[in-house]
Amino acid sequence: MKLTVQGREAYAYTGGKPFDAGAPCLVLIPGALHDHSVWALQSRYLAHHGRSVLAVDLPGHGRSAGPALPDVEALGAWVADLLAAAGVQRAALAGHSMGSLIALEAAAALGERAIGLMLVATAYPMKVSAALLDTARDAPLKAIDMVNAFSHSTLAAKPSAPGPGTWLHGANRALMRRLQAAYAAQHAGANLFLHDFTVCDRYAGAAQAAARVHCPAQLLLGDRDQMTSPKATAELVRLLNAEVRYLQAGHALMAEAPDGVLNALKAFLPAPPKEVAA
């Protein structure tokens, strides 16, 4: 679905169903150098089981027009504006990695209109090593390979997404390379990888945002995550009074443990109203 947000075209995948602004809405937010497709299994299932789903492409990523926004706070406000453009009054939010910080800011911006907040593969502060930032600046394709190695705890998890035996490293590398190249082509060679990881590294607003969050919160973490260590979540748990749930996976939870992420979302979100037979 295409929308106009802050004067630019924005795209959100609705899970293969026409979007109904009146149905219980879930916003799914991807992480750095990713797009809506990382939520494919979860968005399709939930859209076909009583929910309206908006799996977004962030500005400058995938089908949403750029440029990329400068910080997490601006991205959280953009998500809130996207919901307004879609005619949504209340929504739950789930975000992965960088997207988890954006979801936190969006929930703060929405206030009482946010009904649930799930932070997937999160950490705070979400610091990025100087070595990775340097490599992202000087050799972004090498940095993409580094992130792939750190993000996945196995080559082909079972069941994995989109199907059993999928080469997770190759699929994720292809997605990241495509987004990196597309952004560079559209924005005079600009480095989207470096931009996104710098946005994560600089974010320092969790305490201020959490004070404005009024909905239940849960952290969904991979017990083998090397990118956002579960050990770096204590501050978020305290700030949000959040529940914590673990899956046997690395950082790429939606790919390595797709059913686990889906089941966690189903358990956490309020049940949608039952369909009435015609």
Salt bridges, closest charged atoms under 4 A:
ASP35 OD2 - ARG178 NH2 3.59
ASP57 OD1 - HIS36 ND1 2.83
ASP134 OD1 - ARG137 NH1 3.17
ASP138 OD1 - ARG137 NE 2.96
ASP145 OD1 - ARG173 NH1 3.70
ASP196 OD2 - HIS61 NE2 2.72
ASP196 OD1 - HIS195 ND1 3.06
ASP201 OD1 - LYS127 NZ 3.45
ASP223 OD1 - ARG224 NE 3.47
ASP225 OD2 - HIS251 ND1 2.95
GLU235 OE2 - ARG238 NH2 2.76
